Amino acid sequence: MYQRYWHWEDALILAQNRSWSGLLELRDRHLTWLLESGQAARAAAILESTNPLRAVKLYLDARRPGRAARLVLANEELLEDRSIINEIVRVLKATDLMELAGELLERTSEPLEAIKCYSQAGVFARALELARKVDPTSVVDLEREWGKHLVSAGHYDAAINHFIEAGETALALDAAINARQWRKGLQIMQVNIPSCFPIYPNNLIQNFLHR
């Protein structure tokens, strides 16, 4: 009766509780029904523990690349399957799940591509942490991009130190002015460009001091 009215979960619970001999066949019929009725994601969830590779492929078919990626990240054997990794990363990028793509690439020994994904996702803390380990030469560029990312979101105050770390004095000063951090702006001028003070009128410097 449960099967007739598509109450598969109830049927499975009953069969399992009664140790029914046809339990495995019932599970197969349930999976077949899920697939035939367009419920690939639910079928994948059932298969995660018994057939993770098939579950990953079903998640991709169901356009759930995030679920596929998380399943792979938890399975060392799947992490060694280069073809499935490449396919998941491709779909993650296409659906703008860049941080997850970066995490998958980092775990599969592609740190430079992972850094690019993290930065495109705006997760600069992770990008910088990885860059300091594998590509220190990219740290300055990442600090600059982080600062620009913060400025584009209107977070001028937070951007100042990133521009300073990147050696971008003018951008740091501009961010300080937009953040109305007058003393911070004066400090940037004093520490970074003392030779340029003659260019700035004295009344501008006084203006910084009194705001």
C-alpha positions as CSV (number, residue, x, y, z in Angstrom):
1,M,0.0,0.0,0.0
2,Y,2.8,2.4,0.8
3,Q,4.4,1.8,-2.6
4,R,1.1,2.1,-4.4
5,Y,0.6,5.6,-3.0
6,W,4.3,6.5,-3.3
7,H,5.0,6.6,0.5
8,W,8.4,5.2,-0.1
9,E,9.9,6.4,3.2
10,D,7.2,4.7,5.2
11,A,7.6,1.5,3.2
12,L,11.3,1.5,3.8
13,I,11.0,2.1,7.5
14,L,8.5,-0.7,7.8
15,A,10.6,-3.1,5.8
16,Q,13.7,-2.2,7.8
17,N,12.0,-2.6,11.1
18,R,10.6,-6.0,10.1
19,S,13.9,-7.1,8.6
20,W,12.0,-7.8,5.4
21,S,13.9,-10.0,2.9
22,G,13.0,-7.7,0.0
23,L,14.5,-4.6,1.6
24,L,17.4,-4.2,-1.0
25,E,15.0,-4.6,-3.9
26,L,12.7,-2.0,-2.3
27,R,15.5,0.4,-2.0
28,D,16.4,-0.1,-5.7
29,R,12.8,0.5,-6.7
30,H,12.7,3.6,-4.6
31,L,15.9,5.0,-6.3
32,T,14.5,4.1,-9.8
33,W,11.2,6.0,-8.9
34,L,13.2,9.0,-7.7
35,L,15.2,9.2,-10.9
36,E,12.2,8.6,-13.2
37,S,10.3,11.4,-11.4
38,G,13.1,13.9,-11.8
39,Q,14.3,13.8,-8.2
40,A,18.0,13.1,-8.8
41,A,19.2,15.2,-5.8
42,R,17.1,13.1,-3.4
43,A,18.4,9.9,-5.0
44,A,22.0,11.3,-4.6
45,A,21.4,12.0,-0.9
46,I,20.4,8.4,-0.4
47,L,23.5,7.1,-2.2
48,E,26.1,9.3,-0.5
49,S,27.2,6.7,1.9
50,T,27.0,3.6,-0.3
51,N,27.9,4.9,-3.7
52,P,29.5,8.4,-3.4
53,L,30.7,8.5,-7.0
54,R,27.2,7.9,-8.4
55,A,25.9,10.4,-5.9
56,V,28.3,13.1,-7.1
57,K,27.2,12.5,-10.7
58,L,23.6,12.7,-9.8
59,Y,24.1,15.9,-7.9
60,L,25.7,17.3,-11.1
61,D,22.8,16.1,-13.2
62,A,20.5,17.8,-10.7
63,R,22.5,21.1,-11.0
64,R,23.6,20.9,-7.3
65,P,27.4,21.3,-7.8
66,G,27.8,22.6,-4.2
67,R,26.5,19.3,-2.8
68,A,28.7,17.4,-5.2
69,A,31.8,19.4,-4.1
70,R,31.1,19.0,-0.4
71,L,30.7,15.3,-0.8
72,V,34.0,15.1,-2.7
73,L,35.8,17.2,-0.1
74,A,34.7,14.6,2.5
75,N,36.0,11.6,0.5
76,E,39.7,11.1,0.0
77,E,39.2,8.6,-2.8
78,L,37.0,10.9,-4.9
79,L,39.6,13.7,-4.4
80,E,42.0,11.6,-6.5
81,D,39.6,11.4,-9.4
82,R,40.9,14.2,-11.6
83,S,38.1,13.9,-14.2
84,I,35.3,14.4,-11.7
85,I,37.2,17.2,-9.9
86,N,37.6,19.1,-13.2
87,E,33.9,18.7,-14.0
88,I,32.8,19.9,-10.6
89,V,35.2,22.9,-10.7
90,R,33.9,23.8,-14.2
91,V,30.3,23.8,-13.0
92,L,31.1,25.6,-9.8
93,K,32.7,28.4,-11.7
94,A,29.8,28.5,-14.2
95,T,27.4,29.0,-11.3
96,D,29.6,31.5,-9.5
97,L,30.4,29.3,-6.5
98,M,34.0,30.5,-6.6
99,E,35.0,30.0,-3.0
100,L,33.9,26.4,-3.1
101,A,35.8,25.9,-6.4
102,G,38.9,27.4,-4.6
103,E,38.6,25.1,-1.7
104,L,38.4,22.1,-4.0
105,L,41.4,23.3,-6.0
106,E,43.4,23.9,-2.8
107,R,42.7,20.4,-1.6
108,T,43.7,18.9,-5.0
109,S,47.1,20.6,-5.1
110,E,46.3,23.5,-7.4
111,P,47.0,26.4,-5.1
112,L,47.5,29.1,-7.7
113,E,44.1,28.4,-9.3
114,A,42.6,28.3,-5.8
115,I,44.0,31.7,-5.0
116,K,42.4,33.1,-8.2
117,C,39.0,31.6,-7.2
118,Y,39.2,32.9,-3.7
119,S,40.0,36.4,-4.9
120,Q,37.2,36.4,-7.5
121,A,34.9,35.3,-4.7
122,G,36.0,38.3,-2.6
123,V,37.4,35.9,0.0
124,F,40.7,37.7,0.2
125,A,41.7,36.4,3.7
126,R,41.8,32.9,2.4
127,A,43.6,34.0,-0.8
128,L,46.2,35.8,1.2
129,E,46.7,33.0,3.7
130,L,47.4,30.5,0.8
131,A,49.5,33.0,-1.2
132,R,51.8,33.6,1.7
133,K,52.6,29.8,1.7
134,V,52.9,29.1,-2.0
135,D,53.3,32.4,-3.9
136,P,54.5,35.3,-1.7
137,T,55.1,37.4,-4.8
138,S,51.3,37.7,-5.3
139,V,50.7,39.1,-1.8
140,V,51.1,42.8,-2.8
141,D,48.7,42.4,-5.7
142,L,46.1,40.7,-3.5
143,E,46.4,43.4,-0.8
144,R,45.7,46.0,-3.5
145,E,42.8,44.1,-4.9
146,W,41.3,43.6,-1.4
147,G,41.5,47.3,-0.8
148,K,39.8,48.0,-4.1
149,H,37.1,45.5,-3.3
150,L,36.4,47.1,0.0
151,V,36.3,50.6,-1.6
152,S,33.8,49.4,-4.2
153,A,31.6,48.3,-1.3
154,G,32.0,51.6,0.5
155,H,34.2,50.3,3.3
156,Y,36.9,53.0,2.9
157,D,38.1,52.7,6.5
158,A,38.8,49.0,6.2
159,A,40.6,49.5,2.8
160,I,43.2,51.9,4.2
161,N,45.6,49.3,5.7
162,H,45.4,47.0,2.7
163,F,46.5,49.8,0.4
164,I,49.3,50.6,2.8
165,E,50.4,47.0,2.8
166,A,50.3,47.1,-1.0
167,G,52.5,50.3,-1.0
168,E,49.6,52.2,-2.6
169,T,50.1,55.5,-0.8
170,A,47.8,57.6,-3.0
171,L,45.0,55.0,-2.7
172,A,45.4,54.7,1.0
173,L,45.2,58.5,1.4
174,D,42.1,58.7,-0.8
175,A,40.5,56.0,1.2
176,A,41.3,57.8,4.5
177,I,39.8,61.0,3.1
178,N,36.6,59.2,2.0
179,A,36.4,57.6,5.4
180,R,36.9,61.0,7.0
181,Q,39.8,59.6,8.9
182,W,41.7,62.9,8.8
183,R,44.5,62.1,11.3
184,K,45.0,58.7,9.6
185,G,45.4,60.6,6.3
186,L,47.9,63.0,7.8
187,Q,49.9,60.1,9.2
188,I,50.0,58.5,5.7
189,M,51.3,61.8,4.3
190,Q,53.9,62.2,7.0
191,V,55.2,58.6,7.0
192,N,55.0,57.8,3.3
193,I,55.5,61.0,1.3
194,P,57.4,63.5,3.4
195,S,59.2,64.7,0.3
196,C,55.8,65.7,-1.1
197,F,54.8,68.0,1.7
198,P,55.9,71.2,-0.3
199,I,53.2,70.2,-2.8
200,Y,50.5,70.4,-0.2
201,P,49.6,73.9,1.1
202,N,50.0,74.4,4.8
203,N,46.3,75.2,5.2
204,L,45.4,71.7,3.8
205,I,47.6,70.1,6.4
206,Q,46.1,72.2,9.2
207,N,42.7,71.3,7.9
208,F,43.5,67.6,8.4
209,L,44.7,68.3,12.0
210,H,41.5,70.2,13.0
211,R,38.9,67.8,11.5
